[in-house]
């Protein structure tokens, strides 16, 4: 069957690309080998947030007396997992509805670019069909990265997928890697009573964040009882016994043995670019990613790549915007859209980590701003000075802002604390609009809110803070 656009993969990049293409008047098909919504909806962003919420509710229950409420209770690990899967299933069904609403054909199977304008689809039963279209969007996503000395067996050495559906709660867990996946699962399992140890190769946890954020999260995690080993690497694991024995090399060269029921490998993701027809069709790749231009076009005319398989940040919201841009670029070429899409500014992409306390950030870290040659003004507002945070019983963390001292340009914003993932959008929009510190200070923020912390941190940067 012939289409205008075929999208391979229905994750947070693929399905928005398909919907936007349909909105713009294209006949669209989407190819999916597993479940609509991809990893994000089924095994990533959405179900992990459900697990985190259950863990947070249990934490509230344990500390109910702090709020003047007498309540006790226990958690049902199986029930927590079941709720998470239910949320994921509901979201996946939502994508099914969106496909029907937008008249997008869903073809279940494994998609592979056969030649320009042709995609071979292999169904679960092995049968094959060729689907044709003028434009093809590769949105095949990524998967858990495996280290050579940390092979995943799905039982004792697991990735994020297994961590979401463990049949029973482990008494102890070693989490290797402290990016978003690692610290989120560390919080979930620790809050429910699993003894958690984080092993991080870099000098600090959440290493992509501003250094002050890393220090604060480490402080809060240690308070929660999570053990943290930085400048450390897992050299080998022994799974022959009842649990796992991991040989961990420390910074000084010494090796210690850590024992646990299970090891979670959370050392990042790798793009799914194998066996999808790239080499046969001359689609260029570099460092494990498909090379694209600012409109997501690959080296093969008519073929686009978006999301985790392309070079931008491996984040759902990046994939979605890339997918929309790809669809709008096709539409511009076909005179269905009146202007070219605006290229993405990858330095204004917000990052969110949903551990407790939450982390959100956008733009330059303090170190990166200095390295870029800026003379800077830095302000911090601790949530311990926030009336709303005190009322919520969540005074951990702070807002940190970085401005260019010369012009007041908003260079970066970094937050750690209660609900801060809902607050970062203000900084993203402000930076997009080229807002200065002066304008942030003169925009009246509501009180009492956590979000007024952004204004107060800005005031602190200029020696004008009222509440600290």
N, C-alpha and C positions, 0 to 999 in steps of 0.2 A: 504493500500500500504506500502511496506517496503523500508526504506532508510538506509543509513549509519549514517547520522546525521540529527536530528531534532532540530531546534532552535525555542524556544517559545519567541516571541517578536522581532520586526524588528527595534528597535531604534539604537542609535549609537554604541551599543555593539553587538546587535543581527545580524544586516546585515553585518558588517565586519567579524563576526565569520562565518556566512554562506558563504560569498565569499571566505574567506581563506580556509575553509574546501573544497569548490568546487575546488579551485586552486590546492589543495593537492590530488585531485583524488577521493574525496568522492561524493556519491550521496546525495544531500541535499534538505531538505524542510524547509521552514520557516513559522511559524504560527503567524498571526497577527489579533487581534480582531477589529482594528480600521483603521489606515492609515499607510502605509509603511513609515518608517523613525521614527516612534514612537513620543514621546513627544518632543524630541529635535528638529526634523525637522519641526514638525507640530504646536507645542504649546510652545516651549522653546527656545533653543539657536538661531535658525535661524530667526523666525519671530520677536523676541524681538530685534535682531540686526537691522532688517529693521525699526522697530519703532524708535530705537535710532538714526539711520541715518537720518530719516525724522526730528526728533527733532533737531539734530545737524544742518541740512541744514536750518531749520527755525531760529535757533540761529545765524547762519552766516548772514542770511538775515536781522535780526534785528540789526546786528552790521556791516552791509556792509560799512558804512561810515568810519569805522576804517581801511578799506583796500583801501580807496580812490575810492569807488564805490557808486554811487547814485542809490539805489534800495529800494523799499518798497514792502510789500506784506503781505498777511494774510495766515493762514493755513486752510486747509480743513480737519477736523478731520476724516470725513468719508473716504476721499481719502487716508489719512495716514494709516488707518486700512485696506483699500482695497489693498493698495500696499503691506503691510506686509503679508496679506493672499496670495497674488499672488506669492510672493517670496517663501513662505512655500509650496504652491502647486507645484511650479516648482521643488523644491528640492525633494519633495515626488515622483514626476514623474521620477526624476533622479534615485531614488532607484529602481523604477519599471523597468527601463531600465537595471540597473545593475543586477537585478535578472534574467532577460531574457538573458543578455549577458553571465552570468555565469551558465546558465542552472539550476537555483534553482527554485523548485516548490514553489509557494506561495499558502498557504491554509488559507483562511479567516475564522476566528472564534476564540473562546476562548479555549486556550490550557491548559490542566490539566494532570499532570503525573498520569497515572492510575496504572502502575506498572513498574518494571524495563524493559526498552526497549519499553514501550507503552505509547502513549499520546492520550487522548480523546480530540477531537475537537468539540465544540458546535458552530454551525453556527448561524447567526443572526435569522434565522427562527426556531431555536430550534432543528433542526436535528443534530444528532451526528454521528461521525465516529471515528474509532480507526486507528491511524497511528503508525507504528512500525519503530524502528531504534536501532542500537547497542548503539549509543551515543545520549544523550539529553543535550541541553544547555538551561538553564533557564535564560532568559534575559528580565524579566518582568518589570524592571524599578521601578519608584517611582511616587508618587503623592503629591500634596500639603498637608502639615501637618495641621490638624485642632486642635485648642485648645478648651478645654471643654467650656470655657467661651467666645469663639469667633466662634460660629457655622456659617458656610458659607451658605447663602441662595441663592447665585448666582446673587443677585440683589443689595442689599445694603451692604452685607458683602461678599466679593468676593475673589477668589484665582487668580493665575496668568492667568489661561485660560480665565476667564471672563474679566480680565484687558486688554486682547489683542483684544477683540471684543465688547467693550462697544458701545451701539447704539448711545450714544451722550457723549460729553466730560463733566465730572462733574466739577462744579465750585470749589469744595473743596474735598480733599481726605486725609484720615488718613492712613498711611502705617505702619503696625505693623510688626516690624522686619527689620533689616538693613543689612542682608546678601546681596549677589549678586542680587537676585530677587528684594528685597525691594529697594535698592538704584538705580537700573537701572530704575524701573518704576517711582520712585520719580523724577528722572531727566526728563524722557519723559514727564510726565504730568505737572511738574512745568514749563518746557520750553515752553509748549503750553498754559500756562496761568492758570492752575489749582493751587489753593492754597494748598500746600502739607505740612503735618506735619508728621515727622517720630517719632514713639515711639519704643524705644529699651530697652529691659530688662537689657542688660549688661551695664557696665560703659561707653562703647564707641561704635560708629558705626563701621561697618565692623569688628567685634570683633576678627575674626580669623587672621586678618592682623597684621603686625608690628605696634606698637603703634604710631610711627611717621606718618605712612600712614593714620591711623584713624584720627589723629589730623588734617592733611592736608585736607582730604576729608570733614571733618566737617567745617573747615574754608571756603573752596570753596563753599560748599552747602549753608552755611549761607549767603555768598555773593550773591548767586543766588536767595535768598529769601525763601529757604526751612527752616521750623522750625524743630528743633531737640530736642527731650526729651530723655535723656538716664537715666539709673537706674529707669526706669518707666515700668509699666505693665498695660495692659487693664484688668480691673476687670470685666466689664460687658458692654454690648451694648444694647441700646434701639432703635429698628427699627420701632416703632409704628407710628412715625410722618412722615413728608415729607422726612427727611433725617435720619441721624444716630446720636445718642448721646452716646459717649463713656466715661465711668468712668475710669479715668487713675490715678493710685496710684503712687505718686512720692517717691523718696528716703526717704524723711523725714516723710513718712506715710500719708501725706495729700492727698486728692483726688480732682482732678479737672475734670470738664466736658468739653470734646471737641466735637464740632458739625461739621459735614461734610455731604456732599451728599453721600459719599461711604467710606467704610473701606476696604482696601486691606490687607488680611492676608498673610504675606510673612515670616512665621516663620520656613521655611525649608521644607524638603520633608521626606516622610515615604515610606519604601519599599513596593512594591506590592507582598506580599508573602502569602496572605490569599487565600484559596480555589484553590490552584494549585497543590494539592496532596502531600504536604510535610509531613504532620502528618501521613497520611495513609501509607506512604512508609519509614518512619523513617529517613527522611532527617533532620539533626540537624540544629537548628537555635539558635541564641543568640542575645539579645538586638534588636530584630526586623529585623535581617539580617540572610542570609543563611551562615553557616560556610563553608569555603573552605580552601584548602591547597594552596601552592604557585603556583600550576598549575590550580587553579580554580575548582578542584574536590570537590564534596560534599561528605557526609558520605555514599551516595548510589553509588555503583560502576557504572560507565558509565554515571553518571549525573553530569554536571558542572553547576556552577552559576557565572554570570558575571554582571558587572554594578551596578546600584543603589540597587539591591536586595542583593548584597554581601558586605563585610565590607570595601572595598576601598573607596576613596573619591568619592562622587556623582558627577562626572564630565564626560562629553561626551568622552573626550580623554582617560580617564582611562578605561571606558567601552570598547572602541574600542580596546585598547591594551590587555585587559583581554580576549576579544573575540578571538583575533588573537592567543594569547597564548594557550587558550583552544583548538582551532583547531589544532595548531601545536603539542600539547601534544598528542591528539588523533592520529595524523598522525605518531608520533614517536612510539606509542604503536603498530600501525598497520604496522610499517616499511615503511611508505610512506615519512618519513622525517628523515634526518640523525642525528639530535641532539635534545635534549630537549630544549624547549624555555627558555630564560633567565628570571628568576623571576623578577617581577617589583619592583623597588626601590621606595616605596611610599613616601620617603622623597625627591625625586627629581621630583615630579609632579608639573608642573606649574599651578598656579591659576590665572584666568583672570576675571576681573569685568569690564563691558563695559559701565559704567556710564561715564559722562564727568566731571572732568578728569578721564581717564581710570586708572585702577589699575592692576598690574601684579606682581607676586611674586613666588619664589621657594626657598625651603630649610628652614633653621632656621631663625626665627625672632631673633632680638637682645636678647630679654629676654630668648628665648628657648636655644640659644647658651650658654648663661651664666649659665643657669640651668643645661645644659649638661656638664658643667665643663670646657668649653673652655676659654682660655685667648684670647681675640679678639681684632682685629683692625677694626674700623668702618669708612667708608668714605661716604660722601654725595656730590652729584653734583646737584645744583639747576638749573632748566631749564631757570631761568632768566638770567643765564650766557651763554646760548646756542644761537649761531647765528641762527641756523635753527629754534629754537623755537621762537625767536624774529621775524624772517621773517614770520613765520606762524601765529603770533599773539597769541601764546599759550605758555606763559612762566610760567604757573602754574605748581607746582610740582617739583619732584626731582628723582634722582636715589640714592638708598642707598645700599651699599655692606657691607658684614660682612666676615672677613677672620680670620682664626686661626693664632694668633700672632706667634706661634712657627714654623709652617711649611708652612704657606701661603695658607692652604687649603681653597677653596671657600665654605664657609658655607651657605651663603644665599644672595639673591638679592631681593630688593623690590623697585618697581617703581610706581609713580603716575604722570600722565601727558598725553599729547597728543600722541596718537598712541602707547603707551607703551606695549599694548598687542602683538604688532608685534615685540617687542624688546626682550622679555623675553627668547625666544628660545636660544639666544646666551649663556645666563647663564646656561640654562638646559644642553646644549651640553657640555659647559665648565666643569660643575660639573660632568657630566657623564664620561668625559675623564680625570677626576682628575686633571684638570688644576689648577695652582697656580696663585696667584696675579702677580708674576713675568712674567708669560706667557701672562696674559691679558695685562699687561703694554707694552710688547714687540710685541704684535699683532697690526699692524698699522690699526687704525680705520679711515674710510673716513670722510672728513670734507667738508662742514658742514652737519652734520646729528644729529638726536636725539640720535642715537645709540652710538655715541662717549661719551655720558654721562656715560656709563658703565666704560669705560677706565678712564675717568676723576674722577669718584667716587673712583675707585681703587687707582688712584694716590693720591687722598686726604687722603685715609686711611694710606698711607705711607709718608705723608708730601711732596709729589712731584707734587701736582696739579699745572697746568700751567694757567688755565683760571679762577680760583677763588682765 
